[in-house]
């Protein structure tokens, strides 16, 4: 057996919250519309887990008050209508090219099917080499599907802190939200750090800033003859953690 590592990224996209039609009710509704557990079990054969927050800090459990978007098409429909969604509109998956492999097409077909059930059409919008749609000042995108970081606030800030996000930025920007980032970036005693991490997790989930489907499939695992290894593995942050390798041991051959 293998101990699978937990990949430091998730499949999904920030919602471009600047778009008036992607308001909070619509974003929340789009999340409630998708049976992410079914996607994890059917498309990924249960090898990945559903993700509820991109903020993951070693030693801090996720907030017990985190809003999790369970599959609820009726609630989804109500929220999407309340948000004033125009059923004639098409939500745009911005892609460099239309994917051709079956697995990727099945992934989009699943999500689009769930959205269609609640009255939202979605389709590919191909931008080719002109990635300026994903950058300011125009930010002319709805969704840009990719793998996005799960980890410390400074990794996640690349797409969600409006002062730092220059590419595929969710664009959500209020003084309260910026204050949450500032606190999360501060050096704090443990209890305050936990509170700051939880506050940021809860706020991002409540505002539904990110379409998080599942954790990315990982490319490595640990054999069951290796003991005591807990990999803290996040993108761009390898040097921040001590893997305590002196405590690791391997069964003799």
N, C-alpha and C positions, 0 to 999 in steps of 0.2 A: 504494500500500500504506500501511498505518497501523502505527504502533508503538502497540500497545494498552497503556494504563496498567495497572498491577497494582492492583486494587481493595484498599482497606485493610480489607476485611471478608470473612468466610467464611459460608457457609450451614451451619447446624447448630445445636447447642445444648450448653450444659453438661449433663452428666449430674448429677442430684441425688444426689451420693454419700452423703447422709445416709440414704437409703433402704437398709435392710439387703439388700434383694433386688437393688439396683444396686451390688453389691460389685465389687472389682477384677476378679475372673475374669469376671464377667458383662459388665462394661464392655468389657474387652478382647475378649471373644467377640463382642459386638455390633458392634465395629469390624471384626474379621476377617470377619464375615459379609457385609459389603457390598462389592460390586465398584464402588468409587468411580470407577475409571478408565472403566468402562462408562457410568456416569451422566454423567461429563464428556463422553464422546464421543457418546453417544446423545441424552441430553436437552439438552445444551448445545452440541451439534455441535462439540465440541473447542475452544470459545472460552474455557474456563476450565481451571484446573489443580487437581488434588487437593491438599489442604492437610494438612500433618503437624504444624504447630505454630502457635499464634497469636502467639508471640513473634518479632518480626521487627525487627531493629535495623539501620539503614543502616550499611554497612561491615563487618558481621559476618555471615559465611556461617552457614547453619544447622549445628548440631552434626553432625559425621560419625557420632556414635554415637546419633543420634536413632532411637527405635523407630518404624518405619513399619508400619502394619497392612495388609499385603498381603491380597488376597482369598483366604481359605482356609476354606471352609465346614466342613471336617472339624475343623480346629483350633478354629473358632468353637464348634461343637457340644460338643466336649470341655470347653472352658473354661466354657461356659454351664451344662453339667451339673455340673461341679466346683464352680461357684458356687452350686449348689442352686436354680437357677431352677425355679419351679413352672410346668409347661406350661399349667396352667389359668388362670394369671394373664394379664391384659392390660396391656401397657406403655402408658402414657398420653402421647399427644401433646397437651399443653395448648395450646388455641387459643381465641382470642376468638370465632371463628365458624368453621364448616367452610368451607374454601376452595371457591370455585365455578369458578375458571378452570382450564382443562384442563392447562396447564403445571404448575401447583402440585400439582394432584391426581396428575399423572403422577409427580412427584418423590416424593410420599409413597407412592404405589403401588409404586414401584421399591424403596424402602427396606423397606417392609412385606413385600414379596415375598421379598427376601433374608432377612429375619428369620424369615419363616414357614418357609423352607427349613431353618432350624436349630432350629425348635421354639419360636419366640417370637412370640406374637400382639401386635399393636400396633393402637391405634385412637385416634381423636380423643376428647378429653375437653374439652367446650366450657365455658369459665368466663364467657363474656360480658363484662360490665363489671366483674365482681368479681375484680380482679387481685391480691387479697390472697393467693391461692394461691402467687404468685411471690415473696412477701416473708416475712420472719420475723414472728413466731416459729414459725409452723406449717410453712412451706416445703412445702406439700402438692402438689408437682408431681414428675413424672419427667423430662419433656423439654419445653422451651419453644422451638420452632423459630423462628429469626429470623436476621438478619445480625448477627454479632458481630465486635468489633474484632480486626484483625491489626495489630500494631505494637509500640511500646515497652512495657516492663512496666507503666508507669503507666496505659496505656489498657486493657490486658488485666486488670489488677488489679480493675477494676470488677465482674468476675464470678468471679475466681479467688483473689484474696487474701482469706482469710476475715475479715480485720479491716476490709476496705473494701467487700466485696461485700454490697450491701443488697438486690439485686434479681436474680432468676435466678442465685443464687449456687450454685456447685458444692458448697459446704459441706465440702469436704475440708480438714481442719485438724489438722496435727501440728506440733510444735516444729521438726522438720527442714525442713518445707515453708515455714514462716514465716521461718526463717533464710535460705532461698534467696531469698525475696522481699526481705528486708532487704538482703542482699548485692547483689542486682540493682538496688535503688534507690540504692545508695551511689555516690558519685563515686569512680571507680577508675581507675588507670592502664590503658592499652589492653589489655594482656595479661590483666590480672585481670578487666577488664570482659567480655572475650570468654569467659573461663572461667565467669564468673557467669551470663552469658546462656545458654551451653551447658548449664550445670547445671540451670537452671530449665526449659529446653526439654526436656531428657532426662527430668527427673522428671515433668513434666506428661504427657509421652507415655507413659512407663512405667506411670503410674497411670491412664491412659486417662480423664482428667477431662472430656474434651470430645468430643462427636460432631462431628467436622469432616468435611464432605463435600467441598465444592469452594469455591474462591475465588468471591466474588460477581461477577456480571457487572458490568463497569464501564460508566459512562455517558459516558466520553470517551476520546479517543485523540489521537495526535499525527501530523499529516501527515508524509509522508516528505520533504517539502521543509524540515523543521525539523531542525537538527543541534545536537548538544551538550546537549540538554535531558534530564536524568534527573530526573523528578519524584519527590521524596520526599513521599509523599502519604499521610498517616495522619489518621484522624478526631481531632478536638479538638487537633491538634498542629501546625497550619499554621505557627505562629510559631517552631517549634523548629529549622527547617531553612533553610539557605541554598541556594537552587536555582542559585546561580552563574550568574545570568542574563546576566552580562557575557560568558560564554563561549558563549552561544547564538547561532546565526546561521541565517538563512533564505535559501534560494535566491532570487535576484532573479526577479521575475515575467517 
